[in-house]
Amino acid sequence: QVQLVEAGGGLVQAGDSLRLSCTASGGTFSSLAMGWFRQTPGKEREFVVGISRSGGSTYYADSVKGRFTISRDNAKNTVYLQMNSLKPEDTAVYYCAARVTVDAYIARAHYQYYYWGQGTRVTVSS
């Protein structure tokens, strides 16, 4: 059973940066495609970005393209989300997600991911 633990959320001002991390345990990290989702009250969980198991492929939601960067360190079983130029509309609970995969396909629907972290809150003030 894969367990995911996020860290790095907090309260920042618009224009600031934050780096989230997600560390996996209990599985073979290099076999996992990883994703970040976010959710605000009353809304469906929204795909933010995904990365293939090797790190060679990424896919960003249009809303974060050019501002957020995903990366992974398979030696540390960790995926990172560097968030720059944060906006108030980025405020949400951010979830790390994982799915076992054998190819470079990056899933974008929340139901395609099997494992989830507990979430870390990001609040961006204007």
QUITATA-V927381 format. One record per pair of residues at least 24 apart in sequence whose ideal C-beta (glycine too) atoms are under 8 Angstrom apart, sorted by the first residue. I is the first residue (numbers start at 0). GAP is how many residues later the second one is. Records with the same first field share a line. If there is no record, write none. Layout:
I=GAP + GAP
This chain:
0=25 + 26 + 114
1=24 + 25 + 30 + 96 + 112 + 113
2=112
3=92 + 93 + 94 + 111 + 112 + 113
4=112 + 113
5=88 + 89 + 90 + 111 + 112 + 113 + 114
6=113
7=112
8=84 + 85 + 111 + 112 + 113
9=111 + 112 + 113
10=112 + 114
11=74 + 110 + 111 + 112 + 113
12=111 + 112 + 113
13=72 + 73 + 74 + 110 + 111 + 112
14=70 + 71
15=70 + 108
16=65 + 66 + 67 + 68 + 69
17=65 + 68 + 104
18=61 + 62 + 63 + 64
19=60 + 61 + 63 + 74 + 76 + 100 + 102
20=57 + 58 + 59 + 60
21=56 + 57 + 58 + 59 + 74 + 95
22=53 + 54 + 55
23=53 + 54 + 55 + 74 + 91
24=52
26=71 + 73 + 88
28=45 + 48
29=24 + 44
30=69 + 70 + 71
31=66 + 67 + 68 + 69 + 83
32=65 + 66 + 67 + 68 + 72 + 73 + 74
33=36 + 38 + 45 + 62 + 63 + 64
34=61 + 62 + 63 + 64 + 71 + 72 + 73 + 78
35=34 + 43 + 45 + 58 + 59 + 60 + 61
36=57 + 58 + 60 + 73 + 76
37=52 + 54 + 55 + 56 + 57 + 84
38=53 + 54 + 56 + 80
39=51 + 52 + 53
43=66
44=50 + 65
45=46
46=61 + 62 + 63
47=33 + 46
48=32
49=56 + 57 + 58
50=28 + 55
51=49 + 51 + 52 + 53 + 54
52=48 + 51
53=50
55=48
56=47 + 49
57=48
58=47 + 49
62=26
63=26
82=39
85=36 + 38
86=37
87=36 + 37 + 38
88=35
89=32 + 34
90=31 + 32 + 33
91=29 + 30
92=26 + 27 + 28 + 29
93=25 + 26 + 27 + 28
94=24
